[in-house]
Amino acid sequence: MLKRTFAAAALLMAAGLGAQAQARSSTGWTVIGTITPSPCVLTLSGGGVADFGPISTGTIKTWPVETNPQRYSGLDANVVRSLDLHVGCTSPTRFALSFVDNRAGTVSGPAGQGYSYGLGSYTSPSGPVENIGRYVVSFTKLVVKATTSADAIAPQGAFLTDGAATAASTWTRATGNDDIFLPSGKSLGFTSLPVDTAPGALADVSGPIDFSFEPLQAVVDGATSDILLDGSATITLIGL
């Protein structure tokens, strides 16, 4: 009797194990998503147009004259048009602004100055095509914020690199005129910390950028028809 009872218990145990084996199944999961940089938005007021409007050659001839090449200087005459630049980020982000002159082939200004932009060309009714001159863009009034709630302060450093910036770019601190005028063919970044050696994380950059132009003296003095200023450049916001 004992043996039969034991055998029955063993059979029941085996049956139970079999039921468990038949009931086993499995599934799994995946983890997906996208981590994106904090969004930043670049805007310029006035549709990005710095309009000097109609201005007579007689007025331009009253401006100071600079040399190499000979040109009337609206910069020295303090003839300025301004656009408000703003970069806003939802959280502190490292970024730079790159500047490409779409009229680079028409620049006529002092040699070696990387902040000159072309004004386009002029064709007189009886003469050849001539470059009009150059314009410059200054950024000395910009302010930065380290966070969205921080106070706005003057940048504690501006940094330059050639071409369109990348995370691996080598940066140099802007000094002299490079710390005054927006560069052409380079990228520019800012920081709120004086110890930084490259663009820092910022939540906001804002303020006016000021445009002044310098037409060649020969073009203005020899004009017999309207000279149409045709400067054009592209600013790109690059996340680092």
GUTI-416459 format. One record per residue: residue number from 0; residue in one letter; z, y, x of N, C-alpha, C, CB in turn. Coordinates in steps of 0.2 Angstrom, whole numbers, plus 5000, padded with zeros to 4 digits. Glycine has a CB too. Layout:
BEGIN
(NUM,A,(Z,Y,X),(Z,Y,X),(Z,Y,X),(Z,Y,X))
...
***
This chain:
BEGIN
(0,M,(5000,4994,5004),(5000,5000,5000),(5000,5006,5004),(5006,5000,4995))
(1,L,(5004,5006,5010),(5004,5012,5014),(4998,5013,5017),(5009,5010,5019))
(2,K,(4994,5007,5019),(4988,5008,5022),(4983,5011,5018),(4985,5002,5025))
(3,R,(4983,5009,5011),(4978,5012,5007),(4980,5019,5005),(4979,5008,5000))
(4,T,(4986,5021,5005),(4988,5028,5004),(4985,5032,5010),(4995,5029,5003))
(5,F,(4986,5030,5016),(4984,5034,5022),(4976,5035,5022),(4986,5030,5028))
(6,A,(4973,5029,5020),(4966,5029,5020),(4963,5034,5015),(4963,5022,5019))
(7,A,(4967,5035,5009),(4964,5039,5004),(4965,5046,5006),(4968,5038,4997))
(8,A,(4971,5048,5010),(4972,5054,5012),(4967,5056,5017),(4979,5055,5015))
(9,A,(4965,5051,5022),(4960,5053,5027),(4954,5054,5023),(4960,5047,5031))
(10,L,(4952,5051,5018),(4946,5052,5015),(4946,5059,5012),(4944,5047,5009))
(11,L,(4951,5061,5009),(4952,5067,5005),(4951,5073,5011),(4959,5068,5002))
(12,M,(4954,5072,5017),(4954,5077,5022),(4947,5077,5024),(4958,5075,5028))
(13,A,(4943,5072,5025),(4936,5072,5027),(4932,5076,5022),(4934,5065,5028))
(14,A,(4933,5074,5016),(4929,5077,5010),(4930,5085,5010),(4931,5074,5004))
(15,G,(4937,5087,5012),(4938,5094,5012),(4935,5097,5018),(4946,5095,5013))
(16,L,(4934,5094,5024),(4931,5097,5029),(4923,5098,5028),(4932,5093,5035))
(17,G,(4921,5093,5024),(4914,5093,5023),(4912,5099,5018),(4912,5087,5020))
(18,A,(4916,5100,5013),(4915,5106,5009),(4915,5112,5012),(4921,5106,5003))
(19,Q,(4920,5113,5017),(4921,5119,5021),(4914,5120,5025),(4927,5119,5025))
(20,A,(4912,5115,5028),(4906,5116,5032),(4900,5118,5028),(4904,5109,5036))
(21,Q,(4899,5115,5022),(4893,5117,5018),(4894,5124,5015),(4893,5112,5012))
(22,A,(4900,5127,5015),(4901,5133,5012),(4900,5139,5017),(4908,5134,5009))
(23,R,(4900,5137,5024),(4899,5142,5029),(4893,5146,5029),(4901,5139,5036))
(24,S,(4893,5153,5029),(4886,5157,5030),(4888,5163,5034),(4883,5159,5023))
(25,S,(4883,5166,5037),(4885,5172,5041),(4880,5178,5039),(4884,5171,5048))
(26,T,(4882,5184,5041),(4878,5190,5040),(4879,5194,5046),(4878,5193,5033))
(27,G,(4877,5200,5046),(4878,5205,5051),(4877,5212,5049),(4874,5203,5058))
(28,W,(4878,5217,5054),(4876,5224,5052),(4873,5227,5058),(4883,5227,5051))
(29,T,(4870,5233,5057),(4867,5237,5063),(4870,5244,5062),(4860,5237,5062))
(30,V,(4871,5247,5067),(4873,5254,5068),(4867,5259,5069),(4879,5255,5073))
(31,I,(4866,5263,5065),(4860,5268,5066),(4862,5275,5065),(4854,5266,5062))
(32,G,(4858,5279,5067),(4859,5287,5066),(4856,5291,5071),(4867,5288,5066))
(33,T,(4856,5297,5071),(4853,5301,5076),(4858,5307,5077),(4846,5304,5073))
(34,I,(4859,5308,5084),(4864,5313,5086),(4859,5319,5089),(4869,5311,5092))
(35,T,(4859,5324,5085),(4854,5330,5087),(4858,5336,5090),(4851,5332,5081))
(36,P,(4855,5339,5095),(4858,5345,5097),(4860,5350,5092),(4854,5349,5103))
(37,S,(4865,5354,5093),(4867,5359,5088),(4860,5364,5087),(4873,5364,5090))
(38,P,(4858,5365,5081),(4852,5369,5080),(4854,5376,5082),(4850,5369,5072))
(39,C,(4849,5379,5085),(4849,5386,5087),(4842,5389,5084),(4849,5387,5095))
(40,V,(4843,5396,5082),(4837,5399,5079),(4836,5406,5083),(4838,5400,5071))
(41,L,(4829,5407,5085),(4827,5413,5088),(4824,5417,5083),(4823,5411,5094))
(42,T,(4825,5424,5083),(4822,5428,5078),(4821,5435,5082),(4826,5429,5072))
(43,L,(4816,5438,5080),(4814,5445,5082),(4813,5450,5076),(4808,5445,5087))
(44,S,(4816,5456,5076),(4815,5460,5071),(4808,5463,5070),(4820,5466,5071))
(45,G,(4806,5466,5065),(4799,5469,5064),(4793,5465,5065),(4799,5474,5069))
(46,G,(4794,5458,5064),(4789,5454,5064),(4787,5453,5072),(4783,5456,5060))
(47,G,(4791,5455,5076),(4789,5454,5083),(4784,5459,5086),(4787,5447,5085))
(48,V,(4783,5465,5082),(4778,5470,5084),(4782,5476,5087),(4774,5471,5078))
(49,A,(4781,5478,5093),(4783,5484,5096),(4777,5489,5095),(4785,5483,5103))
(50,D,(4777,5493,5090),(4772,5498,5089),(4773,5505,5091),(4771,5498,5081))
(51,F,(4769,5507,5096),(4769,5514,5099),(4765,5519,5094),(4767,5514,5106))
(52,G,(4761,5516,5089),(4758,5520,5085),(4753,5525,5088),(4763,5525,5081))
(53,P,(4749,5529,5085),(4745,5534,5088),(4748,5538,5093),(4741,5538,5083))
(54,I,(4746,5539,5099),(4749,5543,5104),(4743,5546,5108),(4754,5540,5109))
(55,S,(4743,5553,5109),(4737,5556,5112),(4737,5556,5119),(4737,5564,5110))
(56,T,(4731,5556,5122),(4731,5556,5129),(4734,5562,5132),(4723,5556,5132))
(57,G,(4734,5568,5128),(4737,5574,5131),(4745,5573,5132),(4736,5579,5126))
(58,T,(4748,5569,5127),(4755,5568,5127),(4756,5563,5133),(4758,5564,5121))
(59,I,(4752,5558,5134),(4753,5553,5140),(4753,5557,5147),(4748,5547,5139))
(60,K,(4748,5562,5147),(4747,5565,5153),(4753,5570,5155),(4741,5570,5153))
(61,T,(4758,5571,5151),(4764,5574,5152),(4769,5569,5155),(4767,5578,5146))
(62,W,(4768,5563,5155),(4773,5558,5158),(4773,5558,5166),(4771,5551,5156))
(63,P,(4778,5556,5169),(4779,5556,5176),(4773,5551,5179),(4786,5554,5179))
(64,V,(4771,5552,5184),(4766,5548,5187),(4769,5544,5193),(4760,5552,5190))
(65,E,(4768,5537,5192),(4770,5532,5198),(4763,5530,5202),(4773,5526,5194))
(66,T,(4765,5528,5208),(4759,5526,5212),(4759,5518,5213),(4760,5529,5219))
(67,N,(4753,5516,5216),(4752,5509,5218),(4753,5504,5212),(4757,5507,5224))
(68,P,(4749,5505,5207),(4743,5510,5206),(4745,5516,5203),(4738,5506,5202))
(69,Q,(4741,5521,5203),(4742,5527,5199),(4743,5526,5192),(4737,5533,5201))
(70,R,(4748,5528,5189),(4749,5526,5182),(4754,5531,5179),(4752,5519,5181))
(71,Y,(4753,5533,5172),(4758,5537,5169),(4764,5532,5166),(4754,5540,5163))
(72,S,(4770,5534,5167),(4775,5530,5166),(4779,5532,5160),(4780,5530,5172))
(73,G,(4778,5528,5155),(4782,5529,5149),(4789,5527,5150),(4779,5525,5143))
(74,L,(4790,5522,5155),(4797,5520,5157),(4801,5526,5159),(4797,5514,5162))
(75,D,(4798,5530,5164),(4801,5536,5167),(4802,5541,5162),(4798,5538,5173))
(76,A,(4797,5542,5157),(4798,5547,5152),(4802,5545,5146),(4791,5548,5149))
(77,N,(4805,5539,5146),(4810,5536,5141),(4806,5536,5134),(4816,5541,5141))
(78,V,(4800,5534,5135),(4796,5532,5128),(4797,5525,5127),(4789,5534,5129))
(79,V,(4801,5523,5122),(4804,5516,5121),(4803,5514,5114),(4811,5516,5123))
(80,R,(4801,5508,5113),(4801,5505,5106),(4806,5498,5107),(4794,5503,5104))
(81,S,(4809,5497,5102),(4814,5492,5102),(4813,5487,5097),(4821,5494,5102))
(82,L,(4815,5480,5098),(4815,5475,5094),(4822,5472,5094),(4809,5470,5095))
(83,D,(4825,5470,5089),(4831,5466,5089),(4830,5459,5090),(4835,5467,5083))
(84,L,(4833,5456,5096),(4832,5449,5097),(4839,5445,5095),(4831,5447,5105))
(85,H,(4838,5440,5092),(4844,5436,5090),(4843,5428,5091),(4846,5437,5083))
(86,V,(4848,5425,5095),(4848,5418,5095),(4855,5416,5092),(4847,5415,5102))
(87,G,(4855,5412,5087),(4861,5410,5084),(4861,5402,5084),(4862,5413,5077))
(88,C,(4867,5399,5086),(4868,5392,5086),(4874,5390,5082),(4869,5390,5093))
(89,T,(4874,5385,5079),(4880,5383,5075),(4886,5381,5079),(4878,5377,5070))
(90,S,(4885,5379,5085),(4891,5378,5090),(4888,5380,5097),(4893,5371,5089))
(91,P,(4893,5381,5102),(4891,5382,5108),(4885,5378,5111),(4897,5383,5113))
(92,T,(4880,5380,5114),(4874,5376,5116),(4871,5380,5122),(4869,5376,5110))
(93,R,(4869,5375,5127),(4866,5378,5133),(4858,5379,5131),(4867,5373,5139))
(94,F,(4856,5385,5132),(4849,5386,5131),(4846,5391,5136),(4848,5388,5124))
(95,A,(4840,5392,5136),(4836,5397,5139),(4830,5399,5135),(4834,5394,5146))
(96,L,(4828,5405,5137),(4822,5408,5134),(4816,5409,5139),(4824,5415,5131))
(97,S,(4811,5406,5137),(4805,5406,5142),(4800,5412,5139),(4801,5399,5143))
(98,F,(4797,5415,5144),(4792,5420,5143),(4785,5419,5146),(4795,5427,5145))
(99,V,(4780,5419,5141),(4773,5418,5144),(4769,5424,5141),(4770,5411,5141))
(100,D,(4766,5427,5146),(4762,5433,5145),(4755,5430,5143),(4761,5438,5151))
(101,N,(4753,5432,5136),(4747,5430,5134),(4741,5434,5136),(4747,5429,5126))
(102,R,(4743,5440,5140),(4738,5444,5143),(4739,5445,5150),(4738,5451,5139))
(103,A,(4741,5440,5153),(4743,5440,5160),(4737,5442,5165),(4745,5433,5163))
(104,G,(4731,5440,5163),(4725,5442,5167),(4723,5450,5166),(4719,5438,5164))
(105,T,(4727,5454,5162),(4725,5461,5162),(4731,5465,5165),(4724,5463,5155))
(106,V,(4735,5462,5168),(4741,5466,5171),(4738,5471,5177),(4746,5461,5174))
(107,S,(4740,5477,5176),(4738,5482,5182),(4745,5485,5183),(4732,5486,5180))
(108,G,(4749,5483,5188),(4755,5486,5190),(4757,5485,5197),(4760,5484,5185))
(109,P,(4763,5487,5199),(4765,5486,5206),(4764,5479,5208),(4772,5489,5207))
(110,A,(4762,5477,5214),(4761,5470,5216),(4768,5467,5217),(4758,5470,5223))
(111,G,(4769,5461,5215),(4775,5457,5217),(4781,5458,5211),(4778,5459,5223))
(112,Q,(4779,5462,5206),(4784,5463,5201),(4783,5458,5195),(4784,5470,5198))
(113,G,(4787,5453,5195),(4786,5448,5190),(4788,5449,5183),(4790,5442,5192))
(114,Y,(4790,5455,5182),(4792,5457,5175),(4786,5462,5172),(4798,5461,5175))
(115,S,(4780,5462,5175),(4775,5466,5172),(4771,5462,5167),(4770,5469,5177))
(116,Y,(4769,5464,5161),(4765,5461,5156),(4759,5465,5155),(4769,5460,5149))
(117,G,(4753,5461,5153),(4747,5465,5153),(4746,5468,5146),(4741,5460,5153))
(118,L,(4743,5474,5146),(4741,5478,5140),(4735,5477,5137),(4742,5485,5141))
(119,G,(4731,5472,5139),(4724,5471,5137),(4719,5475,5141),(4723,5472,5130))
(120,S,(4713,5476,5139),(4708,5479,5142),(4705,5484,5138),(4703,5474,5145))
(121,Y,(4701,5489,5141),(4698,5495,5138),(4691,5495,5140),(4702,5502,5139))
(122,T,(4686,5496,5135),(4679,5497,5137),(4677,5504,5134),(4675,5491,5134))
(123,S,(4675,5508,5139),(4673,5515,5137),(4666,5514,5135),(4673,5520,5142))
(124,P,(4663,5518,5130),(4656,5518,5128),(4651,5518,5134),(4655,5524,5123))
(125,S,(4653,5521,5139),(4648,5521,5145),(4650,5518,5151),(4646,5528,5146))
(126,G,(4656,5514,5151),(4658,5512,5157),(4660,5504,5157),(4665,5515,5159))
(127,P,(4663,5502,5162),(4665,5494,5163),(4671,5493,5159),(4665,5492,5170))
(128,V,(4673,5487,5159),(4679,5484,5156),(4685,5486,5161),(4679,5477,5154))
(129,E,(4690,5489,5159),(4695,5490,5163),(4702,5488,5160),(4696,5498,5165))
(130,N,(4706,5486,5165),(4713,5484,5162),(4717,5491,5161),(4717,5480,5168))
(131,I,(4721,5491,5155),(4724,5497,5153),(4730,5498,5158),(4726,5496,5146))
(132,G,(4734,5493,5160),(4740,5495,5163),(4745,5489,5163),(4743,5501,5162))
(133,R,(4751,5491,5161),(4756,5486,5160),(4762,5488,5156),(4759,5484,5167))
(134,Y,(4766,5484,5153),(4772,5486,5150),(4778,5482,5153),(4771,5485,5142))
(135,V,(4784,5484,5152),(4790,5480,5154),(4794,5480,5148),(4793,5484,5160))
(136,V,(4799,5475,5148),(4804,5474,5143),(4811,5473,5146),(4802,5467,5139))
(137,S,(4815,5478,5144),(4822,5477,5147),(4827,5474,5142),(4824,5484,5149))
(138,F,(4832,5471,5145),(4837,5467,5141),(4844,5469,5142),(4836,5460,5141))
(139,T,(4845,5475,5145),(4852,5477,5147),(4857,5478,5142),(4851,5484,5151))
(140,K,(4855,5478,5135),(4860,5480,5130),(4861,5473,5126),(4857,5485,5125))
(141,L,(4859,5468,5128),(4861,5461,5125),(4868,5460,5126),(4856,5456,5128))
(142,V,(4871,5456,5121),(4878,5454,5121),(4878,5446,5119),(4882,5458,5116))
(143,V,(4883,5443,5121),(4883,5436,5120),(4890,5434,5117),(4882,5432,5127))
(144,K,(4890,5428,5114),(4897,5425,5111),(4897,5418,5114),(4897,5426,5103))
(145,A,(4903,5416,5116),(4904,5409,5118),(4905,5405,5112),(4910,5409,5123))
(146,T,(4908,5407,5107),(4908,5403,5101),(4906,5408,5095),(4916,5400,5100))
(147,T,(4906,5405,5089),(4904,5409,5083),(4909,5414,5081),(4902,5404,5077))
(148,S,(4915,5413,5083),(4921,5417,5081),(4923,5422,5087),(4927,5413,5079))
(149,A,(4920,5421,5093),(4922,5425,5099),(4919,5432,5098),(4919,5422,5105))
(150,D,(4923,5436,5102),(4920,5443,5102),(4914,5443,5107),(4926,5448,5105))
(151,A,(4909,5448,5105),(4903,5449,5109),(4905,5453,5115),(4898,5453,5104))
(152,I,(4902,5450,5120),(4903,5454,5127),(4896,5454,5131),(4908,5450,5131))
(153,A,(4896,5458,5136),(4890,5458,5140),(4890,5452,5144),(4890,5464,5145))
(154,P,(4883,5449,5145),(4883,5443,5149),(4886,5444,5155),(4875,5441,5150))
(155,Q,(4890,5438,5157),(4893,5438,5164),(4889,5435,5169),(4900,5434,5163))
(156,G,(4882,5434,5168),(4878,5432,5172),(4871,5430,5169),(4880,5426,5176))
(157,A,(4866,5432,5172),(4859,5430,5170),(4856,5426,5175),(4855,5436,5168))
(158,F,(4852,5420,5173),(4849,5416,5178),(4842,5414,5176),(4853,5409,5178))
(159,L,(4838,5414,5182),(4831,5413,5181),(4829,5406,5184),(4827,5418,5185))
(160,T,(4823,5403,5181),(4820,5398,5184),(4813,5398,5183),(4823,5391,5182))
(161,D,(4808,5396,5187),(4801,5396,5186),(4799,5392,5180),(4797,5394,5192))
(162,G,(4794,5394,5176),(4791,5391,5171),(4796,5389,5165),(4788,5384,5174))
(163,A,(4794,5384,5162),(4798,5382,5156),(4804,5378,5158),(4794,5378,5151))
(164,A,(4810,5380,5157),(4816,5377,5159),(4817,5370,5157),(4822,5381,5157))
(165,T,(4821,5366,5161),(4823,5359,5159),(4830,5358,5161),(4818,5353,5162))
(166,A,(4833,5352,5159),(4840,5351,5160),(4841,5350,5168),(4842,5345,5157))
(167,A,(4835,5349,5171),(4836,5348,5179),(4834,5354,5183),(4831,5342,5181))
(168,S,(4832,5359,5179),(4830,5365,5183),(4835,5368,5188),(4828,5371,5178))
(169,T,(4832,5371,5193),(4836,5375,5198),(4837,5382,5196),(4834,5373,5205))
(170,W,(4843,5385,5196),(4843,5392,5193),(4845,5396,5199),(4848,5392,5188))
(171,T,(4843,5402,5199),(4845,5408,5203),(4848,5414,5199),(4840,5410,5208))
(172,R,(4853,5417,5202),(4856,5422,5198),(4852,5428,5198),(4863,5424,5201))
(173,A,(4850,5431,5193),(4846,5437,5192),(4850,5443,5195),(4844,5439,5185))
(174,T,(4847,5447,5200),(4849,5453,5203),(4844,5458,5203),(4852,5451,5210))
(175,G,(4846,5464,5204),(4842,5470,5205),(4838,5471,5198),(4837,5469,5210))
(176,N,(4831,5472,5199),(4827,5473,5193),(4826,5467,5189),(4820,5475,5195))
(177,D,(4827,5461,5192),(4827,5455,5188),(4833,5454,5183),(4827,5449,5193))
(178,D,(4838,5458,5184),(4844,5458,5180),(4843,5464,5174),(4850,5459,5184))
(179,I,(4837,5467,5174),(4836,5472,5170),(4830,5471,5165),(4834,5479,5174))
(180,F,(4825,5468,5168),(4818,5467,5164),(4817,5459,5163),(4813,5470,5168))
(181,L,(4815,5458,5157),(4813,5451,5155),(4807,5449,5160),(4811,5450,5148))
(182,P,(4808,5443,5163),(4803,5440,5167),(4797,5437,5164),(4806,5435,5172))
(183,S,(4791,5437,5167),(4785,5434,5164),(4784,5428,5168),(4779,5439,5165))
(184,G,(4783,5422,5165),(4781,5416,5168),(4788,5412,5170),(4777,5417,5173))
(185,K,(4793,5414,5168),(4800,5411,5170),(4804,5410,5163),(4803,5416,5175))
(186,S,(4810,5407,5165),(4815,5406,5159),(4821,5409,5161),(4816,5398,5158))
(187,L,(4824,5412,5156),(4830,5416,5157),(4836,5413,5153),(4829,5424,5156))
(188,G,(4842,5412,5156),(4848,5410,5152),(4854,5414,5154),(4849,5403,5154))
(189,F,(4859,5414,5150),(4865,5418,5151),(4871,5414,5151),(4865,5424,5145))
(190,T,(4876,5417,5153),(4883,5414,5152),(4888,5419,5151),(4885,5411,5159))
(191,S,(4894,5417,5148),(4899,5421,5146),(4905,5421,5152),(4902,5420,5139))
(192,L,(4904,5416,5157),(4909,5415,5162),(4906,5417,5169),(4911,5408,5162))
(193,P,(4910,5422,5172),(4907,5424,5179),(4907,5419,5184),(4911,5430,5181))
(194,V,(4910,5413,5183),(4910,5408,5188),(4904,5403,5188),(4917,5404,5188))
(195,D,(4901,5404,5182),(4895,5399,5181),(4889,5401,5186),(4892,5400,5174))
(196,T,(4886,5395,5188),(4880,5396,5192),(4873,5394,5189),(4881,5392,5198))
(197,A,(4874,5393,5182),(4868,5391,5178),(4870,5394,5171),(4866,5384,5178))
(198,P,(4865,5394,5166),(4866,5396,5160),(4872,5392,5157),(4860,5395,5155))
(199,G,(4876,5395,5153),(4882,5392,5150),(4881,5391,5143),(4888,5396,5151))
(200,A,(4886,5387,5140),(4885,5386,5132),(4887,5392,5129),(4890,5380,5130))
(201,L,(4883,5394,5124),(4884,5400,5120),(4882,5399,5113),(4879,5406,5123))
(202,A,(4885,5402,5109),(4884,5402,5101),(4879,5407,5099),(4890,5402,5097))
(203,D,(4879,5413,5103),(4875,5419,5100),(4873,5423,5106),(4880,5423,5095))
(204,V,(4867,5425,5106),(4864,5431,5110),(4861,5436,5105),(4859,5428,5116))
(205,S,(4862,5442,5106),(4859,5447,5101),(4859,5454,5105),(4863,5447,5095))
(206,G,(4855,5458,5102),(4854,5465,5104),(4847,5467,5105),(4858,5466,5111))
(207,P,(4846,5473,5106),(4839,5476,5107),(4836,5474,5113),(4839,5483,5106))
(208,I,(4829,5473,5113),(4825,5473,5119),(4820,5478,5119),(4821,5466,5120))
(209,D,(4820,5482,5124),(4816,5489,5124),(4810,5488,5128),(4821,5494,5127))
(210,F,(4805,5491,5125),(4798,5490,5128),(4796,5497,5130),(4793,5488,5122))
(211,S,(4793,5498,5136),(4790,5504,5138),(4783,5502,5142),(4794,5508,5143))
(212,F,(4778,5506,5141),(4772,5505,5144),(4769,5510,5149),(4766,5504,5139))
(213,E,(4765,5508,5154),(4763,5512,5159),(4755,5511,5160),(4766,5510,5166))
(214,P,(4751,5515,5156),(4744,5515,5157),(4741,5518,5164),(4740,5518,5151))
(215,L,(4736,5515,5166),(4733,5518,5172),(4731,5525,5171),(4727,5513,5175))
(216,Q,(4732,5529,5176),(4730,5536,5176),(4722,5537,5175),(4732,5540,5182))
(217,A,(4718,5533,5178),(4711,5533,5178),(4708,5531,5171),(4708,5528,5183))
(218,V,(4712,5526,5168),(4709,5524,5161),(4711,5530,5156),(4713,5518,5159))
(219,V,(4717,5533,5156),(4719,5538,5152),(4715,5544,5153),(4726,5540,5152))
(220,D,(4714,5546,5159),(4710,5552,5161),(4703,5552,5159),(4711,5554,5168))
(221,G,(4700,5546,5159),(4693,5545,5158),(4691,5542,5151),(4690,5540,5163))
(222,A,(4696,5542,5147),(4695,5539,5140),(4691,5544,5136),(4702,5538,5137))
(223,T,(4686,5541,5133),(4681,5544,5128),(4682,5542,5121),(4674,5545,5131))
(224,S,(4686,5536,5120),(4687,5533,5114),(4694,5530,5114),(4681,5528,5112))
(225,D,(4696,5528,5108),(4703,5525,5107),(4704,5520,5112),(4704,5523,5100))
(226,I,(4710,5520,5115),(4712,5514,5119),(4717,5510,5115),(4716,5517,5126))
(227,L,(4715,5504,5114),(4720,5500,5109),(4724,5496,5114),(4715,5496,5105))
(228,L,(4731,5497,5113),(4735,5493,5117),(4735,5486,5114),(4743,5496,5117))
(229,D,(4735,5481,5118),(4734,5474,5116),(4739,5469,5119),(4727,5471,5116))
(230,G,(4745,5471,5120),(4750,5466,5123),(4752,5461,5119),(4756,5470,5126))
(231,S,(4753,5455,5122),(4755,5449,5118),(4759,5444,5122),(4749,5445,5115))
(232,A,(4764,5442,5120),(4768,5437,5124),(4771,5432,5119),(4773,5440,5129))
(233,T,(4773,5426,5122),(4777,5421,5118),(4783,5420,5121),(4772,5414,5118))
(234,I,(4789,5420,5117),(4795,5418,5119),(4797,5411,5116),(4801,5424,5116))
(235,T,(4800,5407,5120),(4802,5400,5117),(4809,5399,5119),(4797,5395,5120))
(236,L,(4813,5396,5114),(4819,5394,5115),(4820,5387,5117),(4824,5395,5108))
(237,I,(4823,5386,5123),(4823,5379,5125),(4830,5377,5126),(4819,5379,5132))
(238,G,(4832,5371,5123),(4838,5368,5123),(4839,5365,5130),(4840,5364,5118))
(239,L,(4845,5366,5133),(4846,5362,5140),(4851,5357,5139),(4848,5367,5145))
***
